[in-house]
Amino acid sequence: MSKMVDCVFLKKKLIGLENPPFPGEKGHWICQNISHQAWKLWLEHQTRLINEKRLNLMEAATRDYLNQQMDQFFTGGPIDQITGYVPE
């Protein structure tokens, strides 16, 4: 049976992640407060950012940028958009 979480992003009770996506406190918070569906939306947005901005994940600055964007994504803050991208 899947665990249910009160998703802070989608504002409803949904199926949560099976395991934390990161080690530590941040991964635990995501696992307890973000649904599988919301996490999938973030991964899609993150992929667009990486591809369109040609980010290098080997650089610490890139990882810091993506972490900041993820925090803002889930808390409703301003996030970077891809120029010319129109959601379906």
Secondary structure, DSSP 8 states (H G I E B T S, - for coil): ---EEEETTTTEEEEB-SS-SSSHHHHHHHHHH-BHHHHHHHHHHHHHHHHHTT--TTSHHHHHHHHHHHHHHHHT------TT----
